[in-house]
């Protein structure tokens, strides 16, 4: 029975990593493709490599938070399987319905809910730190993007194609790196209950994210390229730079982050400089509501399953 639960946990974790690579990492190279700096296949390759490096080099902080920091008790094998199953299930629902459910929110909610379902306890100070970081991200991202956009507008003209392409590749690579570093813990953290070394679990998460990036990036990059080309290359640079910086702050403190949380605010901030107001505020409001709902839904589902099986 234990072997079966372990297998389910590994499969669910693999699915989570592939989903993160396909969605969060791949989207970072949309502007690189739309600018013509790289073709889609090369962009997918580079995105995967930088996400892998971020996962291996800095992924341990978020992994520790998701594995032991959020709870005052150790995660059990069945508990880990439930966390990853619920988070993975919500990812599937998100893909099938276009209802945004970021893995950072769903996995954190699933870990919190598992404390109630499996007889554990939540480390409230750690959870409050994460939530405070989530609230700070949009504000910080907007400000950083605004300042970055001012600098770009002042010193780099629109027709300076070569510098713009270089900056796009650098900012996208950095965003892919920090996305990997901030997301791999969502895969490897809950797996701490398994009898494997931390290095193995971190490597497992990194490889699964790499596979997801390489397998699905070409399709995702093509899909998001129009969105980035619509806001222009300089705004894309500002958005990616701001997203990377705020994500890096989360990595340093061990807080998981959804890339979209930073990017949406960054796009708004960069648009303020160029006097553009093409942001659909009703869509943004719906997205924020979906994030909050995803967190509490994950809490409820994991707690409910725990009550039934524990």
C-alpha positions, 0 to 999 in steps of 0.5 A: 500500500505504501509503495502505491501511495509513493508511486501516486505521489511521484506521478502527481509531482511529475505532472505538477512539474510538467504543468509548471514548465509548460505554463509559467516558464514557457510564457516568459519567452513569448516576447523573445519569439515575437521580437524575432530574437529567437525562433520558437524551438530555440526559445523553448530550449533556452527557457528550459535550461534557465528554469532548470538552473534556477531550480537546482541552484536556488530551489531549496528555499521554497522547497523547505517552506512547502515541505516543512516550513508551512506546517509544525508537523512532518508531512506523511506520505499519504498527506503528500500524495493528497497535496499533489493530487489536489494541486494537480487536479486543479491545474487540469481544471484550469487548463480545461476551463481557462479558469486561472488557478496558479500552482503557487496558490493551489499548492500552498492552499493544499498544504494548509488544508492537509494540516486539518485533514491529517491531524497536523498544525499550520505554522501561521507566522510562515503563512502570514509571511507568504500572504504578505509577500503575495500582497506586496508583489503587485505593488513592487512589480508595478513600481519596478516596471514603471521605473524600468519603462521610464529608463528604457523610454529615455535611453533606448529608442523604439528603432534600436532593435539590436539592444532591445533584442539583447535586453529581451533575451536577458530579461526573459532568461532571468524570469525563467530562472527565477520562475524555476527557482520559485516553483520547483519547491511546489513539486519537491517540497511536499515530497519530503515525506518520501524516503529520498534525499533532498538533492534527489527531490530537488533534481526530480522537480527540476527535471520535470519542469525542464520536460514540461518546458521542452514538451509544450513550450513551442505551443505556449510561446506561440500562444502568448507571443501575440499578447507580448507583441501587442504591448511592445518590446520595451514594455515586455522588457520592463514587465519581465525584469520586474517579474524576475526581481519580485520573484527573486525576492520570493525565492530569497525568503522561501515564498512561492510565487505565481509569475502571472501575479507579478507580470500583470501588475508589471504590464500595468506599470509599464503601460502607465509610462507610455500612456497606454490603458489597454488593460482589461480591468474586469479580466484582471479582477476576475483573475484575482478572484480566481486566485483567491478562490483557488487557494481556499478551494485547495484548502477545502479539498485537501482537508476533506480528503484527509478527513475521509482517508486519515 
